[in-house]
Amino acid sequence: MFSSAKKGALKKDQIELGLWANWKQFALLVGINAFVGGMVGLERTIFPKFAAIEFGVTSKMAVLSFIVAFGISKALTNYFAGKFANQWGRKNLLLLGWFLAIPVPFILLSAQSWNWVVFANILLGIHQGLTWSSTVVMKIDLVGEKDRGLAMGLNEFAGYFAVGVVALLTGVIAERFGVRPYPFYLGILIAVVGFLLSLFFVSDTRAFVAKESAKARSTKLKNIFTETSFKDKTLSSITQAGLVNNLNDGMIWGLLPVFLLQLQYDTQTIGILASIYPMVWGISQLGTGKLSDLYAKKRMLFWGMLLQGLAILLIPINYTFWGLALILVILGLGTAIVYPTFLSAIAQATHPQQRAESIGAFRLWRDLGYAVGAIISGITADLLGVEYAILFVGLLTVLSSLVIQFRMPNAKASL
């Protein structure tokens, strides 16, 4: 499909597994994932106000419909990206994802109805599924077994730190110049640069999988999707926690700005608060990613999910800027503990040749959490109020930590 995809292929005698042996390509992929995260950051602060001012949309469920569209399209794309990564090539999927991202800011700039916004978020979800999945799998391919957690920490740091930075920038721009069009010009720049970097500088990594497979000790799964989703106690425990993690992230994405608007915070201050959680989440993964290589993954997943749940439960009873800022720091830390651990644990529990598909199945369920979270929190907020929606999601997150504690076997906790 893209003519330059084969030009970036590496010869067999050039292949050496390891982060430092492949640091140039690895660093490039980290940078590209920052651009991937930046595309989501465009919407993180301004969308509730954007919906109300530009389209008169005020229902919590209607406002959150864009997250439902994003979550479902991203989730399905994750699965197919993982399933076909070996056949189609990681780089081709990455390029297709960036190609589909380019129209998104233009649609948001010219949208005449809220349906246009929902459609833009379907494209954004497909873009995120293809590009984020590709960069994740390519980094895992490059580094081998030793530094998977560190690799995932660096990957997720870049993506979610960029989410926070762009969320902050769009909040500042919207406060000074309005919610449209200026914040979306930033999206055009991000999409074009991400596409060009991927086209001219990224090399495909399928050959690294073949080399690692020759020394693989993991047994192959009989049915990758069902084992990852339901049957294997280790993989399915990780998968349910991933779903709940993004369920609460979808709630924070959609309802935190609404909650802050109810407290009469201005757009710039909302941008500052909304950026704290993903920025702490991103930065902290520089440390937590490597920790997941050293400590029991079950323990990290349990404490990370529990910390998230407790932080969310505190949000509705704190109205001060500094109180909310502290809670969002704690939430970011909890998410940072689990996020790279999810991926490194899945990668180590599966055979290299099945890894991309297993990660795709995990990411299918994880990102369906966005849609589930938006639906649950939107309906609850419309019926009972935003505060009750936040509390309900916090409770679900605590329960998820208990599933990790009591279902995930100790024998595989340190994989």
Beta strands, then each sheet from edge to edge (+ up, - down):
end
